[in-house]
Amino acid sequence: MALRFKKPEVKQQRLKILVYGQMGSGKSTLACTFPNTAYFDTEDTASKIQYAQAIAANGGGVVSTGDIDEVIAQVKELMSTKHSYETIVIDSLTTVYENSQLEGERKLGTEWGKHTAYADNKTKQLTNLLLRADLNCIITCQSKPQYGDGVKSIGDTYVGFKRLGYIFDLVFETSVLGRNFNAVVKKSRLKSRLQRQLRPLLNWQHRNRSKSYHD
């Protein structure tokens, strides 16, 4: 068999972002600001007027589902069909993951964590597609307390497949400070130039969405 190694090719980098935070911390508001979103709405977010208007204004479309198999099927269509979408949003992946756990419980039971393994495998199928897709990907997750030694809280982490943080290029946690949304970068594989390009979007987000959200 001939060797297949070749020099690496530099391709246009797409954003692969994981956003997690507590309820009301700006995750959905941020996701709605990205251009031309193929928006998977798993929590009935897009039925609220501020989100519906933001998605429509940015050229997006919505699929309302909490079924991971439907999400996988639609992502495959996005990868193989000509369209104008630029960004895949799944808001939130936590809902899809927990629904997969329930499906795994019905099919396999909970012994030895079979239901969780089922949800993990489904999520890996989905994330493998997202990484290959020539589209930006913005994934939101709910958060939960994270505990260290002595059952002491050491902050929050995302709810879902435990290896999500290793998969995405940029991971940040959202919160609310006064009337502003705040985003803390937890991990980044992006060049500093790309992070600087992303910062104005986040700053715009904080200035223009926080008042309408909190009023």
N, C-alpha and C positions, 0 to 999 in steps of 0.2 A: 504494500500500500504506500502510495506517495505521500510525502509530508504536505500538510495543508496550511502550515503557518504562513502568515503574511504580515506586512507592516500594518499597525493599527491605523484606522481611518477616523479622523476627527469628524463627528457629526454635530449638527445643531442640537444644542442641549435643551431638552424639555424639562420643565419643572415637575418634580415628583415630590409632593409635599404632604406631610401628615400634620394635622392640626388637632389638638385636643384641649379641653378645658371644661370648666363647670358650666352649668346651665346659665344662659344669659351673658356669656363672656365674649360673644362676637364671632363665633365660629361660622355660623350660617351667613351672617352679614358679610364677613370677609369673602366667603366662597361665592356669593352672588356678584361680587365686583369683577370677577375675572371675565375676559371676553368670550363670547360665543360658547357658552357652557352647555354640554350635554349633562343635564343635572338629574341625578338619581335621588329623588326625594323619598326617604324612608321614614320620615317623621311628620309628614303633612306640613312641612315648613312652607312650601311654595304656594299654599292656599292663603297665606297671610299676605295682605296687600303690599306691605313694604318689600317683601321678598319677591313676590310675583312681579312687581313693577321693576325691581332691580334686574332680575333675570331677563325679562323681556327687553329692557332698555339696552342690555349688553348683548342682545342677539341670541339668547339661549333658548333651549327647549327642555321640557321636564318629562321624566318618566316617574310615576309614583309606584313604588314597589318596595317590599321588604324581603323579597325572595332572591337569594343569592344566585340561583340558577338563571333567573331572568336577567339579573345584572350581568352575569357572565355572558349570556347569549347576546345581549345588547352591546357589550364591549366588543365582542367578536365582530358584530355588524359594523361598529364604528371603525374597526381596523381594516375592514374589507370593502366598505362602501364609500363612494365619493360623497362628501358633505362639506358643510361650512363650519362645523364645530371645531374649536381649537382646544377646549379644555373639558376633561371629564371631572365631574364633581360627584362624590358619593357622600351624602349628608343624611344620616351618619352611618359609618360602617359598623358601629356598635350594634345598632338595631338589626342589621343583616346578620351579623355574627351570632347574636343571641337567638335569632330565629333559627339559624342553622343548628345551634345547640339543641333547641327544642325538637327539630326534625331528627337529629341524631338520637335523641332520647327516645323518640317514638319508634325509630327503626332498630336501634341497637341496645337501648337501655343506658344506664349510667355507670354500670360496674366498670372499674378500672378507668373511669373517665372516658369511656368510648364516645359519649356524645360530644365531648370537647375535642377529641381527636378528629371526629367527623367534621366539626366546624372548622378546625385548623386546616384540614386538607382542602376543604372548599375555599377557604380564604387564600391559601397558597395558590390554588388554581387562578383565582381572580387577580392576585397581586402579580403573578408571573405575566399575565396578559397586560396589566397596567404598565409594567416596566418596559414591555416591548412596544407598546402603543406610541405612535408618533404624535402624541398629544400631551399637553400639560395634564397633570392629574392632581387634584386637590381632594384629599380624604379627611373627613372630620371624624372624631371619636369623642364620646363622653369620657369623663375622667372619674377617678376614684382615688381614695387615699392610698399612699404607698408606705409600708412599714419596714423599719430596719430592725436592728438588734433590740431586744427588750420590748418588742411591740411598740416602739416609738415611731410616731408619724414622721416621715422624712420628705413630705410633699405629696404631690399627686402624680398619677401616671394614667395612661389611656386604658380604656376598657375594650378588650378584644384580643386577637391573636398576639401572643406575647412577643413574637419576633418582628412585629410591624416596624418598630424603631430601627431595626437593622436594614430594612428594605429600602426606605425612602431617603432621598438626598437631603431633605430639609425637614426637621421636626421642630415644631414650636408649640408652646403652651400659651393659651390665651387667658386673660383675666380682665377684670374691670378695676380701674383706678380712678375714683371720683366719677367724672362723666366721660372718661376716655377708656377705650379698649387698649389693652397692653399685650404685646406678644414677646415672649422670651424664647430665644433660640436655644434648643436643647441639643441639637446636632446639626451639623452642616457639612456637606461635601461640595458645596458650591464655591466657585471662585469668588473672591471678594467683590469683583466687578459685578457679578450677577446679583449678589446680595445687595449692593448699592442700588441696582436698578429696581429691585423688589421693594426697597424701603419706602420710596414715595407712595407706592400703592397702599402700604400698610398705614402710613401717616395720613393719607387722604381718607382712608377707611375710618381712622379714629376721629378725625375732625368732623366728617360729614354724616356719619351714621350714629354716633353715640347719642346725640340730642334726641333724634327721632325715636331711638330705641328706649331711652329711659323716661321720656315724657309720658 
